[in-house]
Structure formats: structure tokens, C-alpha cells
């Protein structure tokens, strides 16, 4: 049976599975909220009963005081206003007495309320006798009735005190119970929310595992193969024409000079191509890249009778950083072919390496023909802006370097081109981040 349910679950679409998970989560949250609502409503009802009972007793006590005061004022003054005031308080007192007797007071208050009711009716009767006697100017009778009303007023206040005391004790116990109830609800709500969260995490983990396990493996393999293919493709783009030119120059040199210089030249050529073959498909160190540039400049100066004026400013603390292979030589080649080649003045190329703590900055600058802003942006954005130049132009070589840097470090913004325009030279800046452990 469990296998059938599993097969049924596996046949469901991703959308259906997500909908079921969210529905189940919604039902759990609804049940939790309903439970909390019912319990909180019960607590609030108990609080309202406590509040209503206190309000009723206080209102009854205040009106009794007002009624007794208005009775005394009328008996003293026998004024129409005092009598109207007395009857207004009497009507309100009777209404509050009825509410007090009908109220559902908590605790053992039934007998106390019954006694208050009986005494209050006697009080109203005696007070009415006193008022009527005062209206008839029967002095002795209203004095006796007033004294009886005062005594009944005192008894009623005594029972009201007892009622308040009983309510206070009951409310104190209720308050302690309410505090415990709130704390229990708080604990239950936290536990249930944690349980809901754990259920959600479990369901989503189970769902994502079923969905992603077979897909992730294929995606990782495809991504690895794609990056490997991109690196090999980009590395293969580096211009091979240099090989034939250097070999021809070597043959000519062998014919014109003695074998010692030819041997040195050919050794540099061999080192150059050995590095390209070995390091073209793997990482290298900056010091090896600088050595390759030295080989390259030596070969060029043999070919062009020393007309390449090359300078270096190297911070030796920075040369042990790892980097992609074949990065510096294409940049220097670009400076030669499209920076100083064909200049009427003496051309200079400078390679500078600076340790910037969190990264190493490489600068390749020349005093050549410079670049326009459009050319710079075109190269950085991968557009063909050098159509009037030969195929191995800086648009191809530089984009190759930029792409391999982005693939290797997984970020952009590591390569920048600076030039003030025509005949102002060009500087290429490469920032190599230090990899943290």
C-alpha cells in the first residue's frame, strides 16, 4: 500500500505537489489558529465577567450613596429640587438593584446579593415613609424613619463590603488562573508553530529531494562540461600566426649569425611554446606568466632588431598568486601589435605588478596610438569595433582574456581599459582577487 502511494506521489506534477504541500500547511495553520482563538476567547470572556461584576457593584454602591445624600438634603430643606433629585436617584437605584440581582456573579455571592436586595427594598420603603412624613410636616415620624433608613444604609454598605471582598478573593484566584492560561497558551502556540515549521521543512525537503535529485546531477555535469568546453574554446582562439613568424625569423637568424645566438633564440622560442602547450589548459602563477612575457619580448626583439622597448616594475610579494594561464602574453602582444607598431616615435611598453592586499593589480601600458571610448566599450562589451584592422586585433585577443578571467574567478569587473584618446597611449588593468580559504 505504501509503495502504491509512493508511486502515485511520484506521478504527480511538480505544480500539484507544491499545491498539496501549501494546502496541508494552510490546514495546519488554520487548526492552530482556531485552537488559539477558542482558548483566547474563553479567557477574554472570563475577564469580561470579572470586569462587569466590579462595574455593577461599584455603580450600585455609588448610587446608594447619592440616594442617601439626596434623602438627607430633602429632609433638611424640603425643597422641590431636592425631592426631584431624590426620586431620580431612587429610580436609578431600583434599576441597578434589579441588574445586581439578575447578574451572574462569580463565586459564593448569591446569599450576599439576596440580603442586599432585601435590605435595599426595606431601605426604599423606610425612605419613602420619611419623605412623605416630611411633606406632611410630621416631624417625629420622618425623624424615626430617617434613623431607620440610616441604619439600613449602614447594613447595605456592610454587605456591599462583604460582596466586594468575596469578589476580590475570587478575582485574585481568577487572575492567577488567567496568567497560567496565558502562559499555557503561549507555550502551546510556540510548540505548535515549531511543529508546523518542522513539518513544512520536512515536506519541502522531501519534495525538493524528489524533484531535484535526478536533475541536479545532470545540471552539475552539464555545467562542468560547458565550462570546460568554453575554456578550451577560448584558449584555442589565441592567434597561431606568431608561431610561423618566429620560426621563419629563427631560420633567417641561423643563416646570418653564429649558432650560439641561434641556440639562445630557439631556446626562448621552445620555452614560449612549451609554456603555451602546458599552461594553456590549466592554472598558472603570475611569476610564470611574467617569464613567458620576457620570452615573448626577447623573441620580438630578435625579429625586429631590438625596437621593442619593454620595462617592468614588479612587486615580488605578488608574483606567487595563482591565475589562469596565457593571460599576460596576449595583452602584451595586443600592446605591441595595436599600440606601438608603426609608431614614428620610439614605442614603450611597461608591465607593472602591485600587491593591493586583497588582490593583485597588473598594469600593461604603452605610449602608442591610443583608443577611442567607443572602441574601449565595444571591446569590453564584446562588440566588433575593429573591422578595419587585421583578424588578430585586440577585439579578439582582449575578449578572450576577459572571458577566461570571468570563467576562472566567477565574477566580472576584473578587466579595464583606459585611454585618453588618439595618440595618448593605452593602459590595461587586470585585478586578480586573492582566493580565501
C-alpha positions as CSV (number, residue, x, y, z in Angstrom):
1,X,0.0,0.0,0.0
2,X,2.8,2.4,0.8
3,X,4.5,1.6,-2.5
4,X,1.3,2.4,-4.3
5,X,1.1,5.8,-2.5
6,X,4.7,6.5,-3.3
7,X,4.2,5.7,-7.0
8,X,1.1,7.9,-7.0
9,X,3.1,10.7,-5.4
10,X,5.9,10.3,-7.9
11,X,3.4,10.5,-10.8
12,X,2.1,13.9,-9.6
13,X,3.5,17.0,-11.4
14,X,5.7,19.5,-9.5
15,X,2.9,22.1,-9.5
16,X,0.4,19.6,-8.0
17,X,3.0,18.6,-5.3
18,X,3.6,22.2,-4.4
19,X,-0.2,22.9,-4.2
20,X,-0.7,19.9,-1.9
21,X,2.2,21.0,0.4
22,X,0.8,24.5,0.7
23,X,-2.8,23.2,1.3
24,X,-1.6,20.9,4.1
25,X,0.4,23.8,5.6
26,X,-2.6,26.1,5.4
27,X,-4.8,23.5,7.1
28,X,-2.3,23.0,9.9
29,X,-2.0,26.8,10.4
30,X,-5.8,27.2,10.4
31,X,-6.3,24.5,13.0
32,X,-3.6,26.0,15.2
33,X,-5.2,29.5,14.9
34,X,-8.7,28.1,15.6
35,X,-7.5,26.4,18.7
36,X,-5.8,29.5,19.9
37,X,-8.8,31.6,19.1
38,X,-11.2,29.4,21.1
39,X,-8.9,29.4,24.1
40,X,-8.2,33.2,23.9
41,X,-12.0,33.9,23.5
42,X,-12.7,31.8,26.7
43,X,-10.1,33.8,28.6
44,X,-11.5,37.1,27.4
45,X,-15.0,36.0,28.4
46,X,-13.7,35.3,32.0
47,X,-12.0,38.7,32.0
48,X,-15.2,40.4,30.9
49,X,-17.2,38.7,33.7
50,X,-14.7,40.0,36.3
51,X,-14.9,43.5,34.8
52,X,-18.7,43.5,34.6
53,X,-19.1,42.3,38.2
54,X,-16.9,45.0,39.5
55,X,-18.6,47.7,37.5
56,X,-22.1,46.6,38.7
57,X,-21.1,46.6,42.4
58,X,-19.4,50.0,42.1
59,X,-22.3,51.6,40.3
60,X,-24.8,50.2,42.8
61,X,-22.7,51.5,45.7
62,X,-22.2,54.9,44.2
63,X,-26.0,55.3,43.6
64,X,-26.8,54.2,47.1
65,X,-24.5,57.0,48.4
66,X,-26.2,59.5,46.1
67,X,-29.7,58.3,47.2
68,X,-28.8,58.7,50.9
69,X,-27.4,62.1,50.3
70,X,-30.4,63.4,48.4
71,X,-32.7,62.0,51.1
72,X,-30.9,63.9,53.8
73,X,-30.9,67.1,51.7
74,X,-34.6,66.9,51.1
75,X,-35.4,66.2,54.7
76,X,-33.3,69.2,55.7
77,X,-34.5,71.6,53.0
78,X,-37.9,70.3,52.0
79,X,-37.3,71.9,48.5
80,X,-38.8,70.8,45.3
81,X,-35.4,70.4,43.6
82,X,-34.2,68.2,46.4
83,X,-37.3,66.0,46.2
84,X,-36.8,65.6,42.4
85,X,-33.2,64.8,42.9
86,X,-34.2,62.1,45.4
87,X,-36.8,60.5,43.1
88,X,-34.3,60.5,40.2
89,X,-31.7,58.6,42.3
90,X,-34.4,56.3,43.7
91,X,-35.4,55.2,40.1
92,X,-31.8,54.6,39.2
93,X,-31.2,52.7,42.4
94,X,-34.1,50.4,41.7
95,X,-32.8,49.7,38.2
96,X,-29.3,48.9,39.4
97,X,-30.7,46.7,42.2
98,X,-32.6,44.7,39.6
99,X,-29.5,44.3,37.5
100,X,-27.4,43.3,40.5
101,X,-29.9,40.6,41.5
102,X,-30.1,39.3,37.9
103,X,-26.3,39.3,37.3
104,X,-24.3,36.1,37.2
105,X,-21.8,37.0,39.9
106,X,-18.8,34.6,40.2
107,X,-18.0,32.8,43.4
108,X,-20.3,32.3,46.5
109,X,-22.1,35.7,46.3
110,X,-25.7,34.5,45.9
111,X,-26.7,34.8,49.6
112,X,-24.9,38.2,50.0
113,X,-26.8,39.6,46.9
114,X,-30.1,38.2,48.2
115,X,-29.5,40.0,51.6
116,X,-28.6,43.2,49.8
117,X,-31.8,43.0,47.8
118,X,-34.0,42.6,50.9
119,X,-32.3,45.3,52.8
120,X,-32.4,47.7,49.8
121,X,-36.2,47.2,49.4
122,X,-36.7,47.9,53.1
123,X,-34.5,50.9,52.8
124,X,-36.5,52.3,49.9
125,X,-39.8,51.7,51.9
126,X,-38.5,53.5,55.0
127,X,-37.1,56.3,52.9
128,X,-40.4,56.8,51.2
129,X,-42.2,57.0,54.6
130,X,-39.6,59.6,55.7
131,X,-40.2,61.7,52.6
132,X,-44.0,61.5,52.9
133,X,-43.8,62.4,56.6
134,X,-41.6,65.4,55.8
135,X,-44.0,66.5,53.1
136,X,-46.8,66.3,55.7
137,X,-44.6,68.0,58.2
138,X,-44.9,65.1,60.6
139,X,-41.6,65.8,62.3
140,X,-41.4,62.9,64.7
141,X,-42.4,60.3,62.1
142,X,-39.9,61.4,59.5
143,X,-37.1,61.6,62.0
144,X,-37.8,58.0,63.2
145,X,-38.0,56.8,59.5
146,X,-34.8,58.6,58.6
147,X,-32.9,56.9,61.5
148,X,-34.2,53.6,60.3
149,X,-33.0,54.5,56.7
150,X,-29.6,55.4,58.1
151,X,-29.3,52.0,59.9
152,X,-30.4,50.1,56.8
153,X,-27.9,52.2,54.7
154,X,-25.2,51.0,57.0
155,X,-26.2,47.4,56.8
156,X,-26.3,47.5,53.0
157,X,-22.8,49.0,52.9
158,X,-21.6,46.3,55.2
159,X,-22.9,43.6,52.8
160,X,-21.5,45.5,49.8
161,X,-18.1,45.4,51.6
162,X,-18.5,41.7,52.0
163,X,-19.5,41.3,48.4
164,X,-16.5,43.3,47.2
165,X,-14.3,41.2,49.5
166,X,-15.7,38.0,48.1
167,X,-15.3,39.3,44.5
168,X,-11.7,40.4,45.2
169,X,-10.8,37.0,46.5
170,X,-12.5,35.3,43.6
171,X,-10.9,37.7,41.1
172,X,-7.5,37.2,42.6
173,X,-7.9,33.4,42.1
174,X,-9.2,34.0,38.6
175,X,-6.3,36.4,37.8
176,X,-3.8,33.7,38.8
177,X,-5.7,31.3,36.6
178,X,-5.7,33.7,33.7
179,X,-2.0,34.2,34.0
180,X,-1.4,30.5,33.9
181,X,-3.8,30.2,31.0
182,X,-2.0,32.8,29.0
183,X,1.4,31.2,29.7
184,X,0.0,27.8,28.7
185,X,-1.4,29.3,25.5
186,X,1.9,31.0,24.8
187,X,3.8,27.7,25.3
188,X,1.3,25.7,23.2
189,X,1.4,28.3,20.4
190,X,5.2,28.3,20.3
191,X,5.3,24.5,20.3
192,X,2.6,24.2,17.6
193,X,4.4,26.9,15.5
194,X,7.7,25.0,15.8
195,X,5.9,21.7,14.9
196,X,4.3,23.4,11.8
197,X,7.7,24.8,10.8
198,X,9.3,21.4,11.2
199,X,6.5,19.8,9.2
200,X,6.9,22.4,6.4
201,X,10.7,22.0,6.3
202,X,10.3,18.2,6.2
203,X,7.7,18.3,3.4
204,X,9.7,20.8,1.3
205,X,12.9,18.9,1.8
206,X,11.2,15.7,0.8
207,X,9.6,17.4,-2.2
208,X,12.7,19.2,-3.3
209,X,14.7,15.9,-2.9
210,X,12.3,14.0,-5.2
211,X,12.3,16.8,-7.7
212,X,15.9,17.9,-7.7
213,X,18.0,14.8,-7.1
214,X,17.9,13.4,-10.6
215,X,18.0,16.9,-12.1
216,X,20.9,18.4,-10.1
217,X,23.3,15.6,-11.1
218,X,22.6,16.3,-14.8
219,X,22.8,20.0,-14.4
220,X,26.1,19.9,-12.5
221,X,27.6,17.6,-15.1
222,X,26.4,19.8,-17.9
223,X,27.7,22.9,-16.2
224,X,31.1,21.3,-15.7
225,X,31.3,20.1,-19.3
226,X,30.1,23.5,-20.6
227,X,32.7,25.5,-18.6
228,X,35.4,23.0,-19.7
229,X,34.4,23.4,-23.3
230,X,34.2,27.2,-23.0
231,X,37.7,27.4,-21.6
232,X,39.2,25.1,-24.2
233,X,37.4,27.0,-27.0
234,X,38.6,30.4,-25.7
235,X,42.2,29.1,-25.2
236,X,42.2,27.7,-28.8
237,X,41.4,31.2,-30.2
238,X,44.8,32.6,-29.3
239,X,46.4,33.6,-32.6
240,X,48.7,30.8,-34.0
241,X,50.3,33.1,-36.7
242,X,53.0,34.1,-34.2
243,X,54.4,30.5,-34.4
244,X,55.2,30.7,-38.1
245,X,56.7,34.2,-37.9
246,X,59.1,33.2,-35.1
247,X,60.1,30.1,-36.9
248,X,60.9,32.0,-40.0
249,X,62.9,34.5,-38.1
250,X,64.8,31.7,-36.4
251,X,65.7,30.2,-39.8
252,X,66.9,33.5,-41.1
253,X,69.0,34.2,-37.9
254,X,70.6,30.7,-38.2
255,X,71.8,31.7,-41.7
256,X,73.1,35.1,-40.8
257,X,74.7,34.6,-37.4
258,X,76.7,32.1,-35.4
259,X,75.0,29.1,-33.8
260,X,75.3,30.5,-30.2
261,X,72.7,33.2,-30.6
262,X,70.6,31.0,-32.7
263,X,70.6,28.4,-29.9
264,X,69.5,31.1,-27.3
265,X,66.8,32.3,-29.6
266,X,65.5,28.9,-30.3
267,X,65.6,28.0,-26.6
268,X,63.4,31.0,-25.9
269,X,61.0,30.0,-28.7
270,X,60.9,26.5,-27.3
271,X,60.2,27.8,-23.8
272,X,57.5,30.0,-25.1
273,X,55.6,27.3,-26.9
274,X,56.2,24.7,-24.2
275,X,54.5,27.1,-21.7
276,X,51.6,27.6,-24.1
277,X,51.0,23.9,-24.5
278,X,51.4,23.1,-20.8
279,X,49.7,26.1,-19.2
280,X,47.1,26.8,-21.8
281,X,44.6,24.4,-20.3
282,X,45.4,24.9,-16.6
283,X,46.1,27.5,-13.9
284,X,49.5,29.1,-13.6
285,X,51.4,31.5,-11.3
286,X,51.9,35.2,-12.1
287,X,55.7,34.7,-12.0
288,X,55.4,32.1,-14.8
289,X,53.2,34.5,-16.8
290,X,55.9,37.2,-16.4
291,X,58.6,34.8,-17.5
292,X,56.5,34.0,-20.6
293,X,56.3,37.7,-21.4
294,X,60.1,38.0,-21.1
295,X,60.5,35.2,-23.6
296,X,58.0,36.8,-25.9
297,X,59.7,40.2,-25.8
298,X,63.1,38.6,-26.4
299,X,61.7,36.8,-29.5
300,X,60.2,40.0,-30.8
301,X,63.4,42.0,-30.3
302,X,65.3,39.3,-32.3
303,X,62.7,39.6,-35.0
304,X,62.6,43.5,-35.0
305,X,66.2,44.3,-34.2
306,X,65.5,45.4,-30.6
307,X,63.0,48.1,-31.4
308,X,60.6,46.9,-28.6
309,X,61.4,49.0,-25.5
310,X,60.0,47.0,-22.6
311,X,60.1,47.9,-18.9
312,X,59.0,46.1,-15.7
313,X,58.0,47.3,-12.3
314,X,57.3,44.1,-10.3
315,X,56.3,43.8,-6.7
316,X,57.9,40.4,-5.8
317,X,55.5,39.8,-3.0
318,X,52.7,39.5,-5.5
319,X,54.1,37.1,-8.1
320,X,53.1,33.8,-6.3
321,X,49.4,34.3,-6.9
322,X,47.5,31.7,-8.9
323,X,45.8,32.8,-12.1
324,X,44.5,31.4,-15.4
325,X,47.3,30.5,-17.9
326,X,48.0,32.6,-21.0
327,X,46.6,35.9,-19.7
328,X,49.5,38.4,-19.8
329,X,51.2,37.5,-23.1
330,X,48.1,38.2,-25.2
331,X,47.7,41.6,-23.5
332,X,51.4,42.5,-24.2
333,X,51.0,41.2,-27.8
334,X,48.0,43.4,-28.2
335,X,50.0,46.4,-26.9
336,X,52.8,45.6,-29.5
337,X,50.6,45.0,-32.5
338,X,47.9,47.7,-31.9
339,X,49.7,50.1,-29.6
340,X,53.3,50.9,-30.7
341,X,53.6,49.0,-34.1
342,X,54.1,51.5,-36.8
343,X,54.8,54.5,-34.5
344,X,57.1,57.1,-35.9
345,X,58.3,57.9,-32.3
346,X,60.0,55.4,-30.0
347,X,57.4,53.0,-28.6
348,X,57.5,51.9,-24.9
349,X,55.6,49.1,-23.1
350,X,55.6,48.9,-19.3
351,X,54.4,45.9,-17.2
352,X,53.7,46.8,-13.5
353,X,52.5,44.4,-10.8
354,X,51.3,45.8,-7.4
355,X,50.2,44.0,-4.3
356,X,46.9,45.5,-3.1
357,X,46.4,43.2,-0.1
358,X,43.0,41.6,-1.1
359,X,44.0,41.5,-4.8
360,X,47.0,41.9,-7.2
361,X,46.8,44.6,-9.8
362,X,48.5,44.2,-13.1
363,X,49.0,47.1,-15.5
364,X,50.2,46.9,-19.1
365,X,50.6,50.4,-20.6
366,X,52.0,51.7,-23.8
367,X,52.6,55.1,-25.4
368,X,51.0,54.1,-28.7
369,X,48.1,55.2,-30.8
370,X,45.5,55.1,-28.0
371,X,41.8,54.1,-28.3
372,X,38.5,55.9,-28.5
373,X,35.8,55.5,-25.9
374,X,33.7,53.7,-28.5
375,X,36.5,51.2,-29.2
376,X,37.0,50.6,-25.4
377,X,33.3,50.0,-24.8
378,X,33.0,47.8,-27.8
379,X,35.8,45.5,-26.6
380,X,34.6,45.3,-23.0
381,X,31.0,44.6,-24.2
382,X,32.2,42.0,-26.9
383,X,31.2,44.1,-30.0
384,X,33.3,44.1,-33.1
385,X,34.6,47.7,-33.3
386,X,37.9,47.0,-35.0
387,X,36.8,45.9,-38.5
388,X,39.4,47.9,-40.3
389,X,42.2,46.0,-38.5
390,X,43.5,42.6,-39.1
391,X,41.8,39.5,-37.7
392,X,44.1,39.1,-34.7
393,X,43.1,42.5,-33.4
394,X,42.7,43.5,-29.8
395,X,39.0,42.9,-30.1
396,X,39.6,39.2,-30.4
397,X,42.6,38.8,-28.0
398,X,41.3,41.0,-25.3
399,X,37.8,39.5,-25.2
400,X,39.5,36.1,-25.0
401,X,41.3,37.2,-21.9
402,X,38.2,38.8,-20.3
403,X,36.1,35.7,-20.8
404,X,38.7,33.4,-19.3
405,X,39.1,35.7,-16.3
406,X,35.3,35.8,-15.7
407,X,35.1,32.0,-16.0
408,X,38.0,31.4,-13.7
409,X,37.0,33.8,-10.9
410,X,33.2,33.6,-11.4
411,X,32.9,37.4,-11.5
412,X,33.2,40.3,-13.8
413,X,34.8,43.8,-13.5
414,X,38.3,42.3,-13.3
415,X,39.5,43.9,-16.6
416,X,39.6,47.5,-17.5
417,X,40.9,49.6,-20.5
418,X,42.0,53.2,-20.1
419,X,42.9,55.7,-22.8
420,X,42.6,59.4,-23.2
421,X,42.1,59.0,-27.0
422,X,44.1,59.2,-30.1
423,X,47.9,59.2,-29.7
424,X,47.5,59.1,-25.9
425,X,48.6,55.5,-25.3
426,X,46.6,52.7,-23.7
427,X,46.6,51.1,-20.2
428,X,45.0,47.7,-19.5
429,X,44.3,47.0,-15.8
430,X,43.8,43.4,-14.6
431,X,42.8,42.8,-10.9
432,X,43.4,39.3,-9.7
433,X,41.5,38.5,-6.4
434,X,43.3,36.5,-3.8
435,X,41.3,33.3,-3.1
436,X,40.4,32.9,0.5
437,X,40.4,29.5,2.2
